[in-house]
Each structure stands twice: as structure tokens, then as C-alpha cells.
């Protein structure tokens, strides 16, 4: 990744609160539609906020892929 990327640590800090609110609103609906959900892959996961929310709903196998600075891989 080039150093002039828009996806730097500040980018992830700026979107963190909105991502948490979105994940907290959407994941319960997904979990209710897919009872027994065992795994989630999140492409473009950033810092893993959505994966953390799925973990709260008992999903055991979580995989996040992202290549941005501050991202979880």
C-alpha cells in the first residue's frame, strides 16, 4: 500500500463510531435471519468492528481481510 493512501489511522478513527452503531443495528437482524451462524468472513474489515459484533452473537469462526494501515488481517 502506498504511503499516500486515504486509508490511514485517522481514517479508521474517524469512521469508528459510525461503524460501531451500524454493526450494532444490523448484526442482530442478520443473526436472527441466520440462526446457528457459525462463521463470518469480512472483506474490507478495517479494524474488525463488525467482526467484534458478530462475536457477541456467538459466532466462533471470524476472518477479516483488509490491507489498510490500522486494519486487522
C-alpha positions in Angstrom: 0.0 0.0 0.0 1.4 3.4 -0.9 2.0 5.9 1.9 -0.3 8.5 0.3 -3.4 6.2 0.8 -6.5 7.7 2.2 -6.9 4.7 4.5 -4.6 5.8 7.3 -5.1 5.6 11.1 -7.0 8.8 11.1 -9.5 7.4 8.5 -10.2 4.4 10.8 -10.5 6.7 13.9 -13.0 8.9 12.0 -15.3 6.1 11.0 -15.1 4.0 14.2 -18.2 5.4 16.0 -20.4 5.1 12.9 -19.2 1.6 12.2 -20.0 0.5 15.7 -23.5 2.0 15.5 -24.1 0.4 12.2 -22.8 -3.0 13.2 -24.9 -2.9 16.5 -28.0 -2.2 14.4 -27.5 -4.6 11.6 -25.8 -7.7 13.1 -28.8 -8.6 15.3 -31.0 -8.8 12.3 -28.5 -11.0 10.4 -28.2 -13.2 13.4 -32.0 -13.6 13.7 -32.2 -14.5 10.0 -29.4 -17.0 10.2 -29.8 -18.8 13.5 -26.8 -21.0 14.3 -24.5 -18.8 12.2 -21.0 -20.3 12.8 -18.6 -18.3 10.7 -18.2 -14.9 9.1 -15.7 -13.5 6.6 -15.5 -9.7 6.3 -13.6 -8.4 3.3 -12.5 -4.8 3.9 -12.9 -5.3 7.7 -10.9 -2.3 8.7 -10.2 -2.6 12.4 -12.7 -5.5 12.8 -15.6 -3.7 14.4 -18.3 -5.7 12.6 -16.5 -9.0 13.4 -16.5 -8.0 17.1 -20.2 -7.5 16.9 -20.7 -11.0 15.3 -18.6 -12.4 18.1 -21.1 -11.0 20.7 -23.8 -13.1 18.9 -21.8 -16.4 19.4 -20.1 -16.6 16.0 -16.9 -18.6 16.7 -15.1 -18.5 13.3 -14.3 -15.0 12.3 -12.0 -13.9 9.5 -11.2 -10.4 8.4 -9.2 -9.3 5.4 -8.0 -5.8 4.9 -4.8 -4.2 3.7 -5.2 -0.7 5.1 -3.0 0.8 7.8 -4.6 0.1 11.2 -6.5 -2.8 9.7 -6.8 -6.3 11.2 -5.5 -9.1 9.0 
